[in-house]
Amino acid sequence: MGLIEKLEETNNMVCPWWLCYSFDNPLRRIFHKPEPLLAPWLKPGMTAVDIGCGMGYFTVGLARLTGPGGRVIAVDLQQQMLDVLQRRARRAGVADRIVLHRCQKDSLGVGGPADFVLTFWMAHEVPDKPRFFGEIFSLLKTGGQLLLVEPKFHVTLKSLERTLAVCRETGFGLQEEPTIALSRAYLMRK
Ligand SMILES: C[S@@+](CC[C@H](N)C(=O)[O-])C[C@H]1O[C@@H](n2cnc3c(N)ncnc32)[C@H](O)[C@@H]1O
């Protein structure tokens, strides 16, 4: 088996909660500043969904951008991630705008309608991509946006192209490819 195949084999593995600290730490702010990074697509009052939110690196920023009249649904498979996120949200004073939702591997179980969905460094961990992007499509409003961001160092271009083909088949239209450090990013519209 070649290196590329070996790398692709690890793609469907769910990131364990303790490994999250290796990238969700203060050093990451050098590369990813949540609010300026997400500000072009968010407005006060919006409903945003952070899928595979982990410990909430982007969730708190989303909650600040959607403001007191907005709402953020933070979705993850692992309760440990949501517990850390809840503590962070309380410290940041935005816990009242964040709904925590523990999903199942084969179902997000989130109701819409949402204006914006973020999947940051997580879609490669989902084995059934047609079901996953189909659920995201259903929960978005018509005209709603999905920002798909995948890590360059971990996800091959070939597997990302397969994911983008699923998004197209689901009905998403590609709008732009924003520049995000260490990543490949795609902004899509329903
Ligand atoms: C690499 S972490 C990224 C966390 C966060 N988005 C960030 O950028 O810091 C991937 C996260 O996706 C979650 N995840 C994996 N598969 C999932 C699925 N099918 N549904 C929801 N969350 C999932 C994992 O539990 C983990 O918290």
The ligand as a MOL file (V3000), in Angstrom:
LIG
                    3D

  0  0  0     0  0            999 V3000
M  V30 BEGIN CTAB
M  V30 COUNTS 27 29 0 0 0
M  V30 BEGIN ATOM
M  V30 1 C -10.5110 17.3750 14.0070 0
M  V30 2 S -11.8710 17.7730 15.0430 0 CHG=1
M  V30 3 C -12.2300 19.4640 14.5330 0
M  V30 4 C -12.9470 20.2420 15.6100 0
M  V30 5 C -13.2760 21.6960 15.2540 0
M  V30 6 N -14.1410 21.8040 14.1030 0
M  V30 7 C -12.0270 22.5140 15.0840 0
M  V30 8 O -11.7320 22.9420 13.9420 0
M  V30 9 O -11.3460 22.7540 16.0890 0 CHG=-1
M  V30 10 C -13.1900 16.8650 14.2890 0
M  V30 11 C -14.4540 16.8240 15.1460 0
M  V30 12 O -15.5210 16.2540 14.3660 0
M  V30 13 C -16.2780 15.3860 15.1880 0
M  V30 14 N -16.9650 14.4170 14.3210 0
M  V30 15 C -16.4420 13.3910 13.6190 0
M  V30 16 N -17.3930 12.7420 12.9160 0
M  V30 17 C -18.5600 13.3880 13.1840 0
M  V30 18 C -19.9080 13.2090 12.7540 0
M  V30 19 N -20.2560 12.2110 11.9310 0
M  V30 20 N -20.8370 14.0610 13.2030 0
M  V30 21 C -20.4940 15.0690 14.0530 0
M  V30 22 N -19.2440 15.2800 14.5050 0
M  V30 23 C -18.2820 14.4550 14.0820 0
M  V30 24 C -15.2470 14.7590 16.1240 0
M  V30 25 O -15.8460 14.2390 17.2840 0
M  V30 26 C -14.3350 15.9630 16.4000 0
M  V30 27 O -14.7780 16.7050 17.4910 0
M  V30 END ATOM
M  V30 BEGIN BOND
M  V30 1 1 1 2
M  V30 2 1 2 3
M  V30 3 1 2 10
M  V30 4 1 3 4
M  V30 5 1 4 5
M  V30 6 1 5 6
M  V30 7 1 5 7
M  V30 8 2 7 8
M  V30 9 1 7 9
M  V30 10 1 10 11
M  V30 11 1 11 12
M  V30 12 1 11 26
M  V30 13 1 12 13
M  V30 14 1 13 14
M  V30 15 1 13 24
M  V30 16 1 14 15
M  V30 17 1 14 23
M  V30 18 2 15 16
M  V30 19 1 16 17
M  V30 20 1 17 18
M  V30 21 2 17 23
M  V30 22 1 18 19
M  V30 23 2 18 20
M  V30 24 1 20 21
M  V30 25 2 21 22
M  V30 26 1 22 23
M  V30 27 1 24 25
M  V30 28 1 24 26
M  V30 29 1 26 27
M  V30 END BOND
M  V30 END CTAB
M  END
